[in-house]
Amino acid sequence: DLRASMRRRRSSISQMSSKAMAAIRRRKPTIRMHAWFICSRLIVSPAIVCILIIAMDCGGVLDGIPNLAKMVVIVNSGLPGAQLIVLTLKSKNLSDSASIVAKVYLPSYLLSVVTIAAWASLGLMISVPREDGTSFC
């Protein structure tokens, strides 16, 4: 009884995943998809991290944390995603999906040159103390 139930569930999951993969294969990356991926990864996420670091730093929560570590967190939050997902998809014989993901990653890597410089500059302004020893807060 339990085995039959498990087989039905496994079959149902397999059917749902094959339908989802078929839909993904038919779909090409749109400008909207590119814009959302790039903005969420290169602009929105680092902005949230910056706000959190500023709030915690001004609130005294990060008093024992080195300034360089704060900057590293800010810059790291603005880096584009890793290509590991593309390699994983290819290893699972999902080349069509890997191709779609790779097409979305390419513009992200190109634009990240500008955004990384911007977040690094902001990270320096936030984390490095001024000449008189005062901090951003």
N, C-alpha and C positions, 0 to 999 in steps of 0.2 A: 504494500500500500504506500509506504513512504518512498520506495524506489520509483514507483510509477509517478507519484507526485513530483519527485525531483526530475524525472525525465521530461515530464510535461513542462515544467518551469524552464529547464535547460533549452528545450525546443522553442519555447516562447521567446526566451531571451535571444536565442540565435536568430530567429525570424525578425525580431525587432531590430537587432543590430545590423542584419543584412539589409533591411529596408533603409535604415539610417545611412549606411555606407553608400547605398545606391543613390540616395538623395544628395549626399555630399559629392559624389562623383559627377553628378549632373550640374552641380552648382560651381560657378566660376567666381573668384574673388571680385567683389564690386568696389567701387570707390568708397562707398559707405563703410564696407568692411575694413578697408585699408585705413580709413580715417579713424574709425573706432579703435582698431588695434594699435595704431601709432599713438593716438592721443592718450589712451588709457595706460599704455606702457611707458611712454616717454614724457608725458606731461602730468597727467592726473595722479598717478602713483607717487612720483617724486614730490609733487606739491603737497600731498597728504603727509608724506614722511617729513617734509620740511616744517609743516605746521605743527606736527607732533613734537619734533625735536625742539622747535622754538618754545612751544608751550611747556614742555618738560624742563628745558634748560632755564627758562625764566621762572618756573615754579620751584627750582632747586632740586628737582628729581635727579638731574644728571650732573650733580656737583662733582662726584668722584670720577666721572668718565673723562678720559683725555679728549682734548679738542680735535685731535686728528681722527679719533674713532668716530666722532660725530660727523665729520666731513666725509669719511669713507662711507658711512651709512647713507648719507645724502646722495653722493655720487653713484654708489652701487644701486640705489633705488631707481636711478635714471638710465641704467644700461638696458639695451634691448635684450629680449629673451634669448635663450640658448637654442641652437639648432638641434639639440638632442632629440626633440620630438620628431623631427624629420627623419633622423636615423632610425628611431624606434619604429616609426610607421613603415619605413622601407624594409626593416628586418621582419616585420609581420606581414610582408607581401601586400602592403597597402600603398603602392606606388602612386596611385591617383591622388589619394589624400595627402601624401607627402609632397607631391607637386603643388597642390593648392596651398598648403602651409608654407612652402618655400617661397611661393610668389607673394605671400603676405609679409614674410620676413624681410625680403630684399629692400623695399622702401624704408622699412623701419631701421635697418642698418645704415642706410644712406643718410637719413635725417638725424640719426643719433649723434653724428659728428657735431652738429650744431647744439643739440639739446644737452649733450654731455658737457660741452664747454660752458653752457649757461648754468647748469646745475653745479658744476665745479666752482664757478665764480660765486654763485650764491652760497655754496657751502663754505667757501673761504670767508666771505663776509660774516656768516653766522658763527663759524667755529673759531676763527683766529682772533685773539684779543687785539685790541687797538694798541697803539704805541704807549698810551698812558696806562695800560693794564686793564682797562674796562672791557667788558664783553658786550655782545650784541644787545643784551637785555639791559 
